[in-house]
Amino acid sequence: VVVCDPRTGLGMEVAATLQRHAPDLDESALEYLQEAIEEGMTQEDLIELLTPYLEDTSADPAAVAAALSTKCASGFSDNVRLLDAPIVVAKATEDDDPDLVEDRPDPATTAPAKKPKRKPAPAWAKGRPTGLYSIPELDDATLTKLAECITGAEDAPELEGPELVAAAVVSEAGDEPAALSHWHLALRQVLSDACVEAEEVFYASAVESMKSRGLLQEQVECPIKLGSNVLAELSEDSNWYEAVVTKVLIPGEHYEVLIQRYGKPQEVWWDEVVPMDDVADDDGADAGEGECEMCRREMPLTFHHLIPKEVHGIYLKKLPEGVASGPVGDHHIFLNTHGAMVCRPCHSAVHRRWSNEELGARFNTLAKLLADEHIVRWVEFAKKQKSVTKGDLKPRGHSYQR
């Protein structure tokens, strides 16, 4: 029985890389590091591990760590795949040790290890509201419901053939999704052509009824499409790099991207990719220059409401747990001033990570934001990028390394 040890290839790759980059490394240190370096270690982990053992050598710990993190990345994945392959490559004979044969797992009956389940993408990652509405399917039943919305609206005028009116409204509105105001105008034009007068409240009531009954449905648009420029998290070092989406595997959830800096294709999930043109929010107006409270770089700043304005109404009477305010009754003023001065890249990273509801309920202080593992990785990446002033600003995306 010949068995492939999945650690052997990894150990040999580590040893070869260490000998190449640190030829004067002590043999006992080499043996220890060969065992200590494991799959999934980041470059920072490797530097911390290597530094004490390379102090008496001519090697640079950062350079050796970089070589290990890139050279061994393919070795890690190759060794993992060995676990899924049949481990018995030669049939046992009578001369084989029976105890050894009995101890070997049977590939035919050994179930493969289950992969951990990934958290499903939230609705805001799959699609963002566009403010444009359309009727997805027009049939007789839909026309009847549209006619009911028109005749049942507030201050509705007397109409002959309401279903014909409904059909005329749909025709007047056109095939393309449009704003609600466009549907108001379409209904107004049809009644005007029929010489029917109606109060202003009627048009708003009729269109609102069409919307509330699901006849007019708002279109959503996935923020990441084929060809989109994005920031993607590289699996080897957990840093963020410019990339291009080369394939949409699951819209709003799973993509294949090309990391431009290394020319490396990689699959990423919704929480490992950020659209380059993703704006922070409507509070991202220029707020001068200074030190970002997240990445600590000197940058043009924006004001981030730690409790987003869209959810202020929820917290006017009672603030979220852990958020202190002034005297009772000052919540409105407090909510408008409770925030942090952050650069736009950090601002966008926060709003891409969570919805406004989640930010208000769970990540409503700077300390809570900076304690999140995902934000920690983002900040570490951002700190390595150069600081910029207004005069340095270039077209979108140029502040990141290619």
Disulfide bonds with the S-S distance in Angstrom:
none
